[in-house]
């Protein structure tokens, strides 16, 4: 999975930057009334952005391409990127517009979530606004379909320039238009629910074969505590078990962290199976804290944790 050193940026992401308010409840509200919050945090969020933060903590050189509003939310989003070491030079600021805001309700008993989302009114990026030099020199471009159709053109340019394209097909995010992007993807990892929508329900290995029709070098399906399934271009496949967690605090962002850790492992030269074990361990660690970025471990922390909880990646 390793590629040549193609410049300063290992992982360039194009996605929506969100400010998340994460709130812990005993039970999700089912009717009008008042619900007590036992704990809460405010932090940056979003699938591609959180993947970049996780990868940066693990040593990858990561940068975000996006636009936010010129508001307090945008200021906090930028602050959070810098906290984790993500390059924000390609994060544009739009005067008089609002940034995206999410409210994440977390059920205390099992860490399950209910999401509320306010998209913001900033203008989506267009392809001519994207940094061409960064695109042609990055090692991996990570997408989830945001800023459509700019992401299509970005994927084509990266592919033409010899870089790799990664796609995160998140749960509840399938849209038929995304099928146009999949032939441009090298690393295609989707949630089980996305796979069910994209290629129909059924056996995960059969779904991998159907996902492989678009030509990705690697296809994968993640399913939380059931682990993840992978298929390489030569047809070789494997299952990666989920690492056990004594107490799940919050599953927010675990899939995003999985993607970031997987890609960080790839750019440092790990095999697919090594990257999958590393990603599984990092995602499990993320579930032990509140918020999608409540605990993004560094490389040495992951190594120590894996030695205590399973075989070394």
C-alpha positions in Angstrom: 0.0 0.0 0.0 3.0 2.3 0.4 3.6 4.8 -2.5 6.5 7.0 -3.3 7.2 10.1 -1.3 5.3 12.5 -3.4 5.7 15.8 -1.5 5.0 17.4 1.8 1.4 16.2 2.4 0.7 12.5 3.0 -3.0 12.8 3.4 -5.1 15.5 1.8 -8.8 15.6 2.8 -11.8 17.2 1.2 -14.8 17.2 3.5 -17.1 19.1 5.7 -15.7 20.6 8.9 -18.3 20.5 11.7 -18.3 21.8 15.3 -19.9 19.1 17.5 -21.7 19.5 20.8 -21.7 16.0 22.3 -24.1 15.4 25.2 -24.5 12.3 27.3 -28.1 11.2 28.3 -29.5 8.2 30.2 -32.0 7.7 27.4 -32.8 9.4 24.0 -35.8 11.7 24.3 -39.1 10.1 23.0 -41.5 13.0 23.7 -41.7 16.6 24.7 -40.2 17.5 28.1 -36.8 18.1 29.8 -33.9 15.7 29.6 -30.9 15.8 32.0 -27.4 15.9 30.4 -24.8 14.1 32.6 -21.7 15.2 30.6 -20.9 17.3 27.5 -18.0 18.4 25.3 -17.6 20.8 22.4 -15.1 19.8 19.7 -14.5 19.6 15.9 -16.1 16.8 14.0 -17.0 15.5 10.5 -15.9 12.2 8.9 -13.0 13.4 6.7 -11.8 16.0 9.2 -11.7 13.6 12.1 -9.9 11.0 10.0 -7.3 13.7 9.3 -6.9 14.5 13.0 -6.5 10.8 13.8 -3.9 10.4 11.1 -2.0 13.5 12.1 -1.8 12.2 15.7 -0.2 9.0 14.3 2.5 10.9 12.4 1.0 11.5 9.0 1.3 14.9 7.4 -2.4 15.8 6.9 -4.2 18.9 5.4 -7.8 19.8 5.0 -9.5 21.4 2.0 -12.9 23.0 3.0 -14.7 26.2 3.6 -16.2 27.5 6.9 -18.2 30.5 7.9 -16.6 33.6 9.5 -18.2 32.9 12.9 -17.3 31.6 16.3 -18.0 28.0 15.1 -15.5 28.4 12.3 -12.9 29.8 14.8 -13.3 26.8 17.1 -13.1 24.4 14.1 -9.7 25.9 13.0 -8.5 25.8 16.6 -9.3 22.1 16.9 -7.5 21.3 13.6 -4.3 23.0 14.8 -4.6 21.2 18.2 -4.1 17.9 16.4 -1.6 19.1 13.9 -3.7 19.3 10.7 -2.6 21.8 8.1 -5.3 24.5 7.6 -3.7 26.5 4.8 -6.4 25.2 2.4 -9.3 25.9 4.8 -11.1 28.9 3.4 -13.2 31.4 5.4 -16.4 33.0 4.0 -17.5 36.4 5.4 -21.0 36.6 6.6 -21.7 32.9 6.5 -22.2 30.2 9.2 -20.3 27.0 9.8 -21.7 23.5 10.2 -22.9 22.5 13.7 -23.8 19.1 15.0 -25.5 18.0 18.2 -24.6 14.4 19.2 -26.8 12.7 21.8 -25.0 9.8 23.4 -26.8 7.1 25.3 -24.9 6.5 28.5 -25.6 2.7 28.8 -24.0 1.7 25.5 -22.4 4.7 23.8 -25.0 4.7 20.9 -25.8 8.0 19.3 -28.5 10.2 17.8 -27.3 13.0 15.6 -28.8 16.4 14.9 -27.2 18.4 12.1 -27.2 22.0 11.0 -25.3 22.3 7.7 -24.5 26.0 7.7 -24.8 28.3 4.8 -21.3 28.6 3.5 -20.7 28.1 -0.3 -19.5 24.6 -1.3 -16.0 24.6 -2.8 -15.6 24.5 -6.6 -12.8 22.6 -8.3 -10.9 25.8 -9.5 -10.6 26.8 -5.8 -8.8 23.7 -4.8 -5.0 23.8 -4.5 -3.7 22.1 -7.6 -0.1 21.8 -6.4 -1.3 20.0 -3.3 -3.5 17.7 -5.2 -0.8 16.6 -7.7 1.8 16.1 -4.9 -0.2 14.5 -2.1 0.2 10.8 -1.5 -3.5 10.1 -0.7 -6.7 12.1 -1.2 -9.4 11.2 1.3 -13.1 11.9 0.3 -16.6 11.2 1.4 -18.5 12.9 -1.4 -18.8 16.4 0.1 -18.2 19.4 -2.2 -19.7 17.6 -5.1 -18.7 17.7 -8.0 -15.3 19.2 -7.0 -14.4 15.9 -5.3 -14.9 14.1 -8.7 -12.4 16.4 -10.5 -10.0 16.3 -7.5 -10.0 12.5 -7.6 -9.3 12.5 -11.4 -6.4 14.9 -10.9 -4.8 12.9 -8.1 -5.2 9.7 -10.0 -3.6 11.2 -13.1 -0.8 12.5 -11.0 0.0 9.1 -9.5 -1.6 9.5 -6.1 -4.1 7.3 -4.4 -7.8 8.1 -3.7 -9.6 6.9 -0.6 -13.3 7.0 0.0 -15.3 6.8 3.2 -18.8 5.4 2.6 -20.3 6.2 6.0 -23.5 4.7 7.5 -26.7 6.5 6.4 -24.7 8.5 3.7 -25.4 6.5 0.6 -26.5 8.5 -2.4 -26.7 7.0 -5.9 -24.6 9.8 -7.3 -21.6 8.6 -5.3 -21.4 5.6 -7.7 -19.9 7.9 -10.2 -17.0 8.5 -7.9 -16.2 4.9 -7.1 -14.3 4.0 -10.4 -11.8 6.8 -9.3 -11.2 5.2 -5.9 -8.2 3.1 -4.9 -9.0 2.5 -1.2 -12.8 1.9 -0.8 -13.9 1.3 2.8 -17.5 1.6 3.6 -19.8 1.0 6.6 -22.0 -2.1 6.5 -25.2 0.0 6.0 -23.6 1.8 3.1 -22.6 -1.6 1.5 -26.2 -2.8 1.9 -27.5 0.3 0.1 -24.8 0.3 -2.6 -24.6 -3.4 -3.7 -27.5 -5.0 -1.8 -27.6 -6.9 1.5 -26.1 -10.3 2.0 -22.9 -12.0 3.0 -20.0 -9.6 3.6 -17.6 -11.4 1.4 -20.1 -11.5 -1.5 -20.6 -7.7 -0.9 -16.8 -7.2 -1.2 -16.8 -8.9 -4.6 -19.6 -6.6 -5.7 -17.9 -3.5 -4.4 -14.7 -4.6 -6.2 -16.4 -4.2 -9.6 -15.5 -0.5 -9.6 -11.8 -1.4 -9.6 -10.4 -0.3 -6.2 -7.1 -1.8 -5.2 -8.6 -2.5 -1.7 -12.2 -2.7 -0.6 -13.4 -3.0 2.9 -16.6 -3.1 5.0 -16.7 -2.1 8.7 -19.3 -3.2 11.1 -18.5 -1.9 14.6 -18.1 -4.6 17.2 -18.3 -7.3 14.5 -15.0 -6.2 13.0 -14.2 -5.5 9.3 -13.8 -7.4 6.1 -11.3 -6.7 3.3 -10.6 -7.8 -0.2 -7.4 -7.0 -2.2 -7.2 -6.5 -5.9 -5.9 -10.1 -6.4 -9.0 -11.5 -4.6 -7.2 -12.2 -1.3 -9.4 -11.5 1.7 -9.4 -11.4 5.4 -11.5 -10.5 8.4 -10.2 -8.1 11.2 -11.8 -8.7 14.5 -12.7 -5.7 16.6 -10.6 -5.1 19.7 -12.5 -5.5 22.9 -13.2 -2.4 25.1 -14.0 -2.8 28.8 -16.3 0.2 28.8 -17.6 1.9 25.7 -18.1 5.6 26.5 -19.0 7.0 23.0 -18.9 5.5 19.5 -19.0 9.0 17.8 -16.3 9.1 15.2 -15.0 5.6 15.6 -15.4 4.9 11.9 -13.7 8.2 11.0 -10.8 7.3 13.3 -10.6 3.9 11.7 -10.1 5.5 8.3 -7.5 7.9 9.5 -5.5 5.3 11.3 -5.7 2.9 8.3 -4.4 5.6 5.9 -1.7 6.7 8.3 -0.5 3.1 8.4 -0.6 2.8 4.7 1.5 5.8 4.0 4.2 4.6 6.4 4.3 1.3 4.4 2.3 -1.2 6.5 0.6 -4.0 4.7 -3.2 -4.1 4.3 -3.6 -6.5 7.2 -1.3 -4.5 9.4 -3.1 -1.3 8.6 -6.5 -3.0 9.4 -5.3 -4.2 12.8 -3.8 -0.8 13.6 -7.0 0.9 12.6 -9.2 -1.5 14.6 -7.1 -0.8 17.7 -7.1 2.9 17.3 -10.9 3.0 16.8 -11.4 0.9 19.9 -9.3 3.3 21.9 -11.4 6.3 20.6 -14.5 4.6 22.0 -13.2 5.0 25.5 -13.7 8.8 25.6 -16.5 11.2 24.9 -16.6 12.8 21.5 -15.1 11.8 18.1 -11.8 13.4 19.0 -12.0 12.9 22.8 -9.1 10.4 22.6 -6.9 10.3 19.5 -3.9 8.4 20.6 -0.3 8.8 19.2 1.7 5.9 17.7 3.4 4.9 20.9 0.1 4.9 22.8 -1.4 2.6 20.3 1.6 0.2 20.4 1.3 0.0 24.2 -2.4 -0.5 24.1 -2.2 -3.3 21.5 0.5 -5.1 23.5 -1.9 -5.2 26.5 -5.0 -6.1 24.4 -3.9 -8.3 21.6 -1.1 -9.1 19.2 1.1 -6.3 17.8 -0.2 -4.8 14.5 
